[in-house]
Amino acid sequence: MRLRNLKWMTAFLIAGVMIGSGVGFAQSSDDSYDYIDLSNPFLRKIPLAVPLFKTGVEPSPSAVEAADLLAASLGFTGYFKLLDRGAFLYDPVKDGVLTPQIKFKNWTVVGAELLITGLYRLRDGRLTLELRLFDTFKARRILGKKYSGPPSDQRRMILRFCSEVIKYLTGKSGVFASKIAFVATGTGNKEIYSCDFDGYNRQQVTRNHSITLFPAWSSSGRYLAYTSYKGGKPDLYIKNLAEMQETAVVRPGINITPAWVPGKFELAATMSFSGDQEIYLLTGSGKIIKRLTRMRGSDVSPTWSPDGKQLAFVSNRAGTPQVYIKDLVSGRARRLTFEGNYNTQPNWSPMGDKIAYTGMVDGLHNVFVIDVKGGTPVQLTHESGDNESPAWSPDGSLIAFSSTREGPSRIYVMTAYGTDQRRLLVMAGEQMNPRWSMNDINP
């Protein structure tokens, strides 16, 4: 993943996109760019200024909320250093927000390399937002968008612009339209919930009044597979989220740890009807296509490579739980993890080059990342309780995980290199086992 070098930009983009009725327009430049390599874990954060939006009068609470959401959402990525508005030499009532009106020296003097301004208009029950991204050193607009719709669309407008900013700077849309599924105990039972990327819009997905575990998003985001004990034993369920219809996969023994094949209406899961815990490939309706593992011992927790040609999983075939990778073309499996005696819960990066997993160190669980070719794993969490169930964001830049660092298990998020670890949401009970949707599924 790469970020355009802000100080050496030689082109700018002006574009308009309307939400609801309206007309869009776009214009871009074909000039060449230099880049900053975002695969560098020591990448310096870009100083970003997000002043209050201009409304023509004193900013309304809704306009302040919109500016705050934009700043917080971009800050969530870990790419930016958000500057304190108290240091800005800017009056949202008097000062302009267009290129000829902006005093760029007032922004460079406070350290801003990027600036986002906004025009916020609410008239006749309709909201219009004009948002612009500027390079303060070049004194140029590099991205502009206009949105119009009902006031209820304010969050969607802001997050869509955040996606445009990140896509322009990195080539990827980021996480702003993704969701996270997780297990929570607030009702007294383990049920599955979902929320937006930042913990907002929390919703209860299952009401099984039992133990429900292992949520897994389909590639389309329309289906969620999981395991529930509501029938008295662990069985697999596949729920159509739009229609709230559920298909049960009930076979003798256990039916657990589903994982959807990327881009297909198929999934892998561990089943034990044969007497041993093996991984099978199923249709999206739960019919067995074929058996994927054939070794003595337990094979669980499958996770797919982005191209669907390889499968990582956990097996105790060597005596202790370790992560293995199976090539589905050749049929050969190789052991990936060798350090530590208890390595579980693998999750394959959407970039395809790394696998995050849970390893045990001195009696505590911690999150590790290892190259899919093998080598020395990198420990991302340290001395902060048990840290488990890592889950990559759809762009591979962030990892969600559960941690007991505050006592009860909670959901946290960090960058792919272990920095900026912070709690995602506040809920009653415990939260665990997060799984990030692997595509943009918000409407």
N, C-alpha and C positions, 0 to 999 in steps of 0.2 A: 504494500500500500504506500502511495507516495503523495506528498503534499507540494503544491506549487510554491516555489520560492517567492515569498511576498515582496522582497526587495528587488527582485529582478523580473517582475511581470512586465510583459511588453504588449499585452492585449487586454481587452475587457469585454464583458458580456452584458448585454442588456436584454432582458426577456420579460414577458408578461404572461401570467397564467390566471384565469378567472375561475373562481369557485362559483358554481351555480350558473346563471345566465351571464353571457358576456362574450367578448372576443379576446383571443390571445394573440400575442405577437412575439417574435423572437429574432434576435440578431446576435451573431458571434463573429469572432475574429479567427483567422487561421494562423496567426503569428505563433512562433515557437516559444517554448517555456523551459526554464530550468526547474529542477525538482529537489525537494528534501525527502530523504528516505525515511518513511514512517516505520520501517521494520527495525529501526534503531531504538532500543529501549531507553536510551539516554537523550532522546529528542527533547529539545527545549520547547516549553509551552509557548504558544504565540500570544502575546498581550492583546486582548480584545476589549474594546469599549462598546457598551450597549447603553446609550443614554435613554432617558424616557422619551416616548414617542411624542411627536408634535401633534397637538389637537386644535390649535388656534386659541385655546384658553388654558386655564390650569388643567393639567392631565387628570382625567377621571380615574376612579378606582379600576375600572375595566381596562383602561389604557395602560395604567401602571402594571396591572396584572399581566397584560400581554407582553410588555417589555421584560418583566421579571421572568416569565416563562421562557422567552426566547434566550435570555442570558443563561438561565439554569439548564436548559436543554442542551445548548452548545457546550456549556461547562461540563455536563455529564459525560461527554465523550473523552475527556482527559487531554484533548489537543490544545486547549486554550487556558490562558491565565486571565480571569475576568478582573477588570480594573474597577476600583471603587468609584462610584458615581460622585461621592463627596469631593473627589479631586478634580472633577471635570470643570473646565472653563466653558460652560455651556448653559444656556437658558432655554428650556424646551418651549417657552412661550414666544420669546423674541428671536432666537437664532434660527437660521434656515437649515434645511436638511438636504438640499440639492447641491450638486458639485460647485456651481459658481458661488453659492452662499456659504459653504463650509470653510471655516478657518482651520485648515489642516495643521498649522503650526500649534494651535491650541490642543490638538490631539497628540501630536508627536512629543510635545513637551511633557505630557503626563505618561508617556511611554507606550501609547497605543500604536500598534502596527496594523491592526484591523479595526474598522469602525463600522457599526451597523446603525443606520438611522431608520426611523419609521414615521409615516404620516398616518394618523388614525382618525377616521371620520365615521360617525354614526348618525345617519340621517334617515328619517322616515322608516325606521325599523330595519335598516340595512347597514351592514358594516363594510367599509372599504379600508383595506390596509395596503399601503405602499411601502415596501421594505427594500433597502439598498445596502450592499456590502461595499466598503471602500478600502483601498490600500492607501494609508495615510502618507507613506513615504513618496509614493508616486502621485498623490493627490488625484486619484482616479477612482471612478466607480468601476467595479469589476463584476458586479452582479446586481440585477434589479428585478423585482417581482411585484405584481399587483394582484390582489385578491379581493373578491367581493362576494358577499353572501349574508345570511342571517347572523345575528350576534352569537348564536349557539355554535357557529362554525369557527369561532375565534381560535380555539385550541388547534383545530385542524389546519387553519391557515398558518399559524406560527410554526407548527411542526413540519408542515410542507416546505416552508422557507428554510428551516434548519436542514432538511434533507437536501435541498438545492445547494445550500452553502457547503455542506460536507461532500456532496457529489462533485461540486465544482473544484474543491480543493484536493480531494483524494481519489476521485473516480468511482466512489461507491456511495450509495444512498444513506449509509449509516443505519441507525437503529430506531429511528423516530416513529416508524409505523409498525414496529414489531410488538409482540406480546411475550410475557413470561408466564408459564404455568408452574404451579408449585403445590405442595401439600401443606395444609394447615390444620390445626387442632382446635380452633376457636369454638367450634360447636360441641366439643367433647368427643368428637370422632375425627379420624383422619380423612379429610375431604380435599378435593382438588379445586383450586381457585386459579383465576388468571388476572393479570393486570397489564397495563401498558408498560413500556420499557422503563419508565421512571417510577413505577409503583402506583401510578394514578389509575382510576377507573377499575378498582378491584371488584371482581365478580366471582360468585361461587358457581362452579361448574357442575359438581356432583352433589347429590343429597342422598347418599347411600346408607347413612347412619351405621357405618362400619369402617373397616380399615381400607383405605383406597390409596394406592401408591403408583409410582413410576409413570407420570404423565409423559406423553410423547406426541408432538405435533406432526401432522402430515405435511408434505411439502406445500400443498395448497392452503394450508391453514384451516381447511373446512372440517377436518376430523381430528379428534384427540383420542388416542388409545391409552389405556391404563389397566392396572390390575386392581381388583376389588375382592374383598372377602365377604361381600354381602350375601353370597350363596352358601356361605359356611366354609369355603376354602378359596385359595387364590386362583381366580379365573380372569381371563382377558376380556376386556370390553372395548368396543370401538364406537365412539359417539360422533354423530353428525351434528356439529355445533349449530348450524343454521336451522335445522329441523328438530334438533334435540331428540333425535331417534338413536337408539342404542342397539348394537349387535353384540351378543355374548359368544365367546369362544370357550366352551366348557368341555374339557376332556379330563380323564382321570389324572390325578396328581396335580402338580402345580403348573400354572400358565402365567408367566411373569415377564417383566422387562421388555416391553415392546419397543421397536425402533423402525420407523418408516424408511423405506428405500427412497433416496432422493429422486424426485421427479416421477415417481410411480405410485400407483395405488396398491402397494404391497408393503409388507412389513415383516421384520424378523422378530422372534420372541423365543423365550426359553420355555420348553414344555417337557414334562417327565412321564408321559403316558407309557413310554417304552421301558420305564424302570430307571433310566438314567436321565439327568438333566442335560438336554441337548438343545441346540438352537435350530429352529425351523423357519422356513420362508413361507409366509401366508399371503393370500389375497387380502384386499381391503375388506372383504366380507368374512374373513376368518377361515377360509378353506386352505388346507395345507398344499403347498406347491411342491416342496421338497425339503429334505433334511440337509442342514448346512454343516453340522459338526458330527464327528463319529469317533470320539475318543472316550476312554474310560475316565470317569470323574465328572465334575459339574462344569458345564459351559453356560455362562450367564452374561447379562449386560451387553448385548450387541450394540455397536455403533458403526455407521456406514461412512466410508470415504465419500467425498462429494460426488465422485463419478459413479458411485454404486458398484465399483469393481472389486473393492476390498471390504472386509469386515473385521473390525477389532472387537475383542470380547475378553471376558475374564474366565480363566480356567485354573483348576487346581491339579491338572494332570501331572505337574512336576512336584506336587506335594504341598505347595502353598499357593494362595491366589495370586496370579500374575496376569498381565495383559498380553494377549497374543493378537497377531494379525493374520487373517487368512485371505489369500488371493483366490477369488472365485473362478478365475479362468484356469489356473494350473491346479487348483485344489490344495496347494501347499499352505501350511500354517507355520509361522515362526514366532518365537517368543520375543516380545518387545522389551519388557521390563526385567531387570536383573538385580537392581539395587533395592533392598528391603524385602521383607518376607510377607507383606500383605498389601497388594496393589489392586485396587478395584475401581469401579465406576468410570470407565473411560468415556471420553466424549471427543469425537474427531472434529478438528477445526474446519470451518467452511472454506478456509484457504487451502486445505488439503495437506499441509506440511507438518502439522503437529497434532498431538493428542494430549488433552488434559486428563488427569486421573487423580484418584485419592490414594495416597500412600500413608502407611503408619510409621511414625518416627517417635521413639521413646514413649510408646503407649498412646500417642495422640495422632489423630488423622490430620493430614495436611494436603493441600492441593499442589500438584506437580504438573509440569509440562515437559514432554519429550518429543524429539523429532521422530517422524514415522520411520525413518531409516535406522533408528536406534541411537545409542550414545548415552551421554550423561544427562539425566533429567535435571530440570531446574525447579527448585522449590519456591513457590510463590507466597505461601503463608507460613508464619513462624510464631511460635510461642503465644498463641491467642486462642486457646481452647481447641475443640475439634472443628476442622474445616473440611467439608465434604461436598460431593455431588457437583463438580464443576460443569458449567454449561456455557458454550461459546455463544456470543451474539451473532446475528446473521452476517455481519461484515468481518467477523474475526477480530475485532478490536477490543472487545470486553469479555469478561467471564463472570457469570453469576455463580454463586455458591452458597451453601448454608454454613453457619458458624455458631458456636456456643460461647464466643468471646465475651458476651454480655450475660451469660447464664443460660437461659432457654435458647433453643436453636432459632436463628433468624436468617433471612435472606440478605446477602451482601453482593456488591458488584465491585470489580476491580478492572484495571486495564489488563491487556493480555500479558503484560510483564510484571503484574503484581502490585503496581502502584495505585494510588488513589482508592484504597479500600474504604467503602462506606456502606452503611445500611440502606437497603432499598425502600422498606416500608415499615409501618408500625401497625401491628395487629395484636389481638388477644391470642393467647396460647403460643404454640410453637409453629414455625414455618420451616420447610425443608424441601429437598429434592427439586430444585428449580430446573426448568427446561425452557430454553429460549426458542421461539418460533424461528425457523430458518429462512423466512421470507417476509415481505411486507404484507400483512393481512388485514390491516385496518381499512375500512371503506374510504 
